Every structure is written in structure tokens, then in C-alpha cells.
Amino acid sequence: MPSRRDFLGSATALAAGVVVSVPATAGAQPPAALPPAIRALRPMRDGVVPISVAERQGRLEKARQLMRDQRIDALMLTGGTSMEYFTGIKWGLSERLLAAVIPVRGSAFLITPKFEEERAMEQAHLGPLGRDAEVMAWEEHENPYDLLRKGLASRGLSTCTMAAEETVRFVFADGAAHVPGVTVVSGTPITAGCRTIKDAHEIALMRHASAVTLAAYEAAYKSLKEGMTQDDFEQLVQLAHQQLGYSGSAGVQVGQYSALPHGSATPQVVREGSILLIDGGCKVEGYSSDISRTFVLGKATQRMKDVFEIEHRAQSAALAAAKPGVLCEAVDAAARKVIVEAGFGPDYKYFSHRVGHGMGMDGHEWPYLVRGNTLPLRPGMVFSDEPGIYIPGEFGIRLEDDMVITENGAELFTPQSPSLEQPFGR
């Protein structure tokens, strides 16, 4: 079995531009109907190491330390990435309450619908909560908050301050707030306090996810033909990710619709000279990539090339500005200055969004590279670097790569796109 060291080493190779891949499963043949560039892809799963139970146990201990610092007695999690981050339990959202409650002292416990009890126990036992995890089940006619009260009371927390993770639905947080003796506050200081700084393993998974998505984009680009619709190209991106062993996707906007940062539902057809803006990614062991590329089928106009060059400089300026101690807002300001001084201003007129967002298990998470955010950057933070120039009625260009803050500056996980006509440098 590949070791953690093997995986971290392969991630370093990816950073240097080396594609780490493995042969297709023995006996399996790629579908013949796939375009050649996609059919030639092979799975990139070699050496990928999942987050371990021990790592999740360390996360729980860090959360408890933050809870002590914040004078919070318990943390409530429901289905989503924070539950998976801390407990390893993967659970969707439902109108029925399933919650993991992490007390500042003592063992965590689960509250689950009775008919989900076995499934909840199975996942709990595989993770850091262990085989001794208490699972408290409620029947359909019962009040699950009675179990919350009992679980807290049995841990000496009849009167307590409980933090609800930010994606907990209001109906669940409100239900908890009506338990006598329980005060509900925001859990973001705890969850963001743990998740904002990524460790080497998390960074390696995200670096790998970026490499996978870039390889998928390149294969899809090589398969692009005149007459395709944006839906056709989206399917190529999905198929390429599948060939690489992952589920991934991208939104695609063509021509004038690329001037809408998140696109249009209007049917679009690719013609010779069309500009395409694509934006998407995948997940590797729960960790996200988020990459945008802009390119042209055939020859770009000089105006397109000029705007691309400004955009490239803006992305580089954001990268150069990002380093430990620099305020988040300064990174946005560096990219925006390039774009505005090149004549695409003032302010948000053509560059209509922030330059980047935090990344991790969620494609968008704290913190944000935006004006007004005076949080200093720290090593281990991961962001998108994605300035854009959007010219209504003409076209838009966005370059997006993911970057990690290092001890001395910042580093992109993937090479910058060199041009509209050679977006992958070859």
C-alpha cells in the first residue's frame, strides 16, 4: 500500500510538472467512442492517501482547544464537509436531524433517526469516534432535541454554550436553542479555526486535484471541434475526469457569454474564432480543485490577445503580492491595480468580483481575498487566484489557478496559461 511519504513525494513531482499516473485497470479498455486525447488518459490515483483516523483525532483535539479558548462547551455538526473533516462521516442534508455533537470534554455522540442508526454507527465506528461512539436514535414521532438534552446532561453540560457549524440548517440550530439551558452561538471560530490552515497532506491532495483537472481540461481542449455546443464541451470535461479516475466538471461559456462571470443558460455553439471560458474542478479524497481557462478555437483577435496579456499580468501580480503577513485585501488590490491601470476600470466595472476565495474541502471557504478583509495571510492557507476582465457584448477572460501561501511567498499548484491559442503551453 502506498505510504503517506510516497504520496507527498508524488505531489512534489506534480508541482514540478511531472504527471503521475498509473496504467488502466487490467483488462479494462477505454471506450472506443471517446476522442483520442481523452481515450489516451489513464487513472491518476497512484499513491493517493486518504486522511487517516489519527489525523481526524488530531483535528478533534484542536477543535476542543479552540472551544476552551472561546469558552464554548460543545460543537454541533450536521451533514456536510465539516462533519466529514472531523468525524469522517459523509452525510447529506435532510429534514430529519442527524447531528454529531463534540463536547469540550468527554466523548462525542451522534443523534440519528432510528431507521438510519445502523448506517450512522457503521460510519462512526470507522472514524475517530471509534467503536465506543454513542449513537442516540429517535423514532419518527419523537423529538430529537430531547436526546440532545440528555446527551449534554450526561456529560455535565445541562447548562452550556453550544456552537452550531455555519451550514447547520436554521431549523436544527433553532431546535437546539430551545433546549432548556442551551445557548447556541456560531461555530465558525472553531471550524474555520481548524480548517483554514492546511497541513502538508491536505495541500498534497489539493495539488493533485489541480493536476487532475488541468489534465482533463487539456484533453477536452484537444478534442474541441467547430459546431460543438457548450453542453458538448462540458461532457468532454466530465469524461476526461472519469478517465483520470475522478468525478469532475466545468461550466462552459462561449463568445459573448464569456463576459458573464458565471455564464448563461442560453444555448451556445462553438465556431472558428470563438472564445471559450471554462471553470470547474474535481475532488481528491474530499479536497477540491477550482481552475478556469480561457482559450480560442483557431486564431484569437489582437484585442483578445491584448486583454489576455493584461489578465495574465493581473494574475501574476496577485501571486507576487501574496505572502505571510500581507492582508487578504492587498492581494485583490494588486490584481485590480493592473486591470484598472490598463484601462479596464474604474474599480469593479470590468473586474466585477474579488480576486480569490479560500479553498479546501469546499470549493469556496474562508478566508476571502477581497477589499475590507484585513486578515493577515499565513502559511498553509490555500486560495484561488482568479482575476477576470469581462467586456459586455464582446467576451470575457478569466485565468484561475489555486495557490498556497508558503513560508516566503505563494506558489501556484498548476502552471499559468501562456496564451489563448496555446492555453496549455503545447
Helices and strands as residue ranges (DSSP letters): H 4-15, H 36-39, H 53-70, E 74-77, H 81-87, E 99-103, E 109-113, G 114-116, H 117-126, E 134-138, H 144-153, E 160-164, H 170-177, E 182-186, H 188-195, H 200-222, H 230-243, E 248-254, G 255-259, E 275-284, E 287-288, E 291-296, H 302-321, H 328-341, E 356-358, E 365-369, E 382-385, E 388-391, E 395-398, E 401-405, E 410-412
